[in-house]
């Protein structure tokens, strides 16, 4: 299975929490959204390790995907780190992690609705 990781944007904590609640009810795809108060590789690695175990994903491959993203997207990381600081304490940096096949299915379902 191949995985993907991407930083998506900034969200107020309460909004992110509400979205997570909705996704737990509606979503049966292998895609997870992560929200963190810090923009650091260590923080996201801890998050994906927890999620991977819950989803029965290959932890080593998910971790490798996140590290590869971090190594190849310095400009994006700097941008989102700056936006997170500008947004203030009540906000989270949101990322998406999942297997590529499920993410593709998720996009296709959006187009079919």
MARROGU-129258 format. One record per residue (C-alpha): residue in three letters; x, y, z. Coordinates in pm, whole numbers, padded with zeros to 5 digits, always signed. Layout:
ALAXYZ...
END
This chain:
UNK+00000+00000+00000UNK+00127+00350-00085UNK+00060+00647+00140UNK+00033+01021+00101UNK+00088+01309+00343UNK+00008+01674+00286UNK-00022+01992+00489UNK-00364+02142+00416UNK-00409+02460+00614UNK-00493+02630+00942UNK-00812+02568+01137UNK-00957+02692+01465UNK-00943+02411+01723UNK-01320+02392+01770UNK-01389+02377+01396UNK-01133+02099+01352UNK-01285+01905+01642UNK-01635+01935+01491UNK-01509+01821+01151UNK-01337+01521+01310UNK-01663+01425+01481UNK-01848+01436+01147UNK-01579+01232+00973UNK-01596+00959+01236UNK-01964+00912+01156UNK-01947+00954+00778UNK-01602+00841+00671UNK-01511+00479+00613UNK-01209+00555+00395UNK-00847+00511+00500UNK-00778+00884+00524UNK-00708+01071+00848UNK-00684+01440+00922UNK-00432+01548+01183UNK-00433+01875+01373UNK-00129+02000+01562UNK-00038+02321+01742UNK+00321+02300+01619UNK+00465+02266+01271UNK+00737+02012+01337UNK+00835+01678+01194UNK+00847+01517+01541UNK+00490+01620+01623UNK+00350+01484+01297UNK+00551+01162+01325UNK+00397+01096+01667UNK+00052+01162+01522UNK+00095+00931+01224UNK+00238+00654+01441UNK-00077+00661+01655UNK-00311+00679+01356UNK-00123+00407+01167UNK-00160+00160+01452UNK-00532+00239+01476UNK-00580+00195+01100UNK-00357-00113+01070UNK-00132+00073+00828UNK+00234-00011+00781UNK+00381+00233+01032UNK+00726+00227+00873UNK+00588+00325+00532UNK+00367+00602+00669UNK+00659+00744+00868UNK+00877+00726+00556UNK+00609+00914+00359UNK+00598+01194+00617UNK+00978+01220+00630UNK+00997+01233+00249UNK+00735+01509+00245UNK+00933+01703+00505UNK+01260+01664+00314UNK+01112+01768-00023UNK+00875+02052+00071UNK+01073+02303+00276UNK+00897+02603+00118UNK+00552+02466+00197UNK+00653+02384+00554UNK+00795+02733+00609UNK+00480+02887+00464UNK+00244+02689+00689UNK+00464+02740+00994UNK+00444+03114+00935UNK+00064+03103+00881UNK+00023+02901+01203UNK+00218+03161+01402UNK+00013+03441+01243UNK-00313+03263+01330UNK-00242+03250+01703UNK-00286+02999+01982UNK-00643+02888+01915UNK-00554+02731+01582UNK-00410+02409+01446UNK-00207+02314+01142UNK-00409+02049+00960UNK-00255+01767+00759UNK-00398+01470+00575UNK-00250+01121+00572UNK-00389+00815+00403UNK-00342+00549+00149UNK-00345+00681-00205UNK-00620+00446-00323UNK-00862+00567-00053UNK-00779+00930-00119UNK-00855+00877-00489UNK-01189+00716-00395UNK-01265+01011-00169UNK-01206+01257-00455UNK-01413+01048-00695UNK-01705+01038-00451UNK-01693+01419-00428UNK-01715+01444-00806UNK-02003+01197-00825UNK-02220+01384-00573
END
